[in-house]
Amino acid sequence: MPTPSRARVYADVNVNKPREYWDYECHQIRWGNIDDYQLVRKLGRGKYSEVFEGVMVPSEQKVVIKILKPVKKKKIKREIKILENLRGGTNVIGLLDVVKDPVSRTPALVFEYVNNTDFKQLYQTLSDYEIRYYLYELLKALEYCHSMGIMHRDVKPHNVMIDHEKRQLRLIDWGLAEFYHPRQEYNVRVASRYFKGPELLVDYQCYDYSLDMWSLGCMFASMIFRKEPFFHGHDNYDQLVRIAKVLGTDELFEYLDKYQIELDPRFNDILGRHNRKRWERFVHSENQHLVTPEAISFLDRLLRYDHQERLTAREAMDHPYFYPVVEEHRQQAAAAAAVVADSTTSTDSMCLVTGAVVGGAVPAGTLDGIIAGGGGVAGDGIGGAIDTGGGGGGVGGSSTPPKNGIAALADTTSLNNEQQQQQQLLQQH
């Protein structure tokens, strides 16, 4: 009997949530109106669905419509409930609506549109920094779903949509995702072969969020080594052999012993004995610019047999490999804060000068400064009522010519009316 295992993080998220959060079998689906959407063109198909580009009617807003193939209602409810729970989460594809064909009763999920670039084209062109950037964005999505008590269980390039022009990433296809409950035994027939963790390949059912981190590691290895896929097994048995040829068979048996896992007898004839390979063995002239010491360190902390030893999503985001990305985020935040601060300062200055002139309580020297400037605040306006014929832009920098007598009189009248209204309001209060 294998030794049970418990997630290192977020183990009790669903324990502490109300039952309706994770009990998807009792979930009541709120169906939208199918007539609100039109199909435009087919984008692709998978094992459980066909995917189309569509538009909302009548706004013509682009959407993605995933028409589900006949599967158990329980599975459909699980995907919908998980998408609803994760709605608004960082880099998680946004579910907009759920509709059903009135005749066939076939359900369809409506998602936000992402102008995706095919990964087989994109991944071969990404720079060192771009790989770091997109991996960090993917980790944001994984950290979010794990923190919400949910394992994705199908992380792979096909399920990572990237709009390269917008530098936008979305994690899609939550059809295999599941709620994590401590010590629960899960189906090992999840994930795609090249991205299956060793726990799935040795039939260890007590897995957790760390499965997603193995899959992420496989993606990362294929990106930096320019080898897609990195572990290229012909079937599930061969997949473990491919992994063992890199990570070593001694290390595999240590893992099996730790969790009291009994290996399928079919491996006896195909596994052999292999020493662990150094990651540097995979470096060549075409990928050496991507394989930095930090990249090797990061990869080594993901591709571990023992799921307990893999980095969590949060730990991965804190790894030195992502320091350049974190620094860019910090600079962008600082620049945004500076813009807000400048805007606030300008607004405060405008309010001070405007209040001084309109309210009639002018601090010593303030009015003289405005008159000397000749214009008004923010490029025009108030200056006309007290214009002395001076040029220049005043506070706002406009070079508005002096107003004629009618315009000046109109401005003065307007000011007097505003002063009277303010005095009336003060008296009322």
Summary of the structure (lengths in Angstrom):
residues: 429
radius of gyration: 31.0
end to end distance: 79.2
largest distance: 103.0
contacts: 1252
relative contact order: 0.08
helix: 47%
strand: 11%
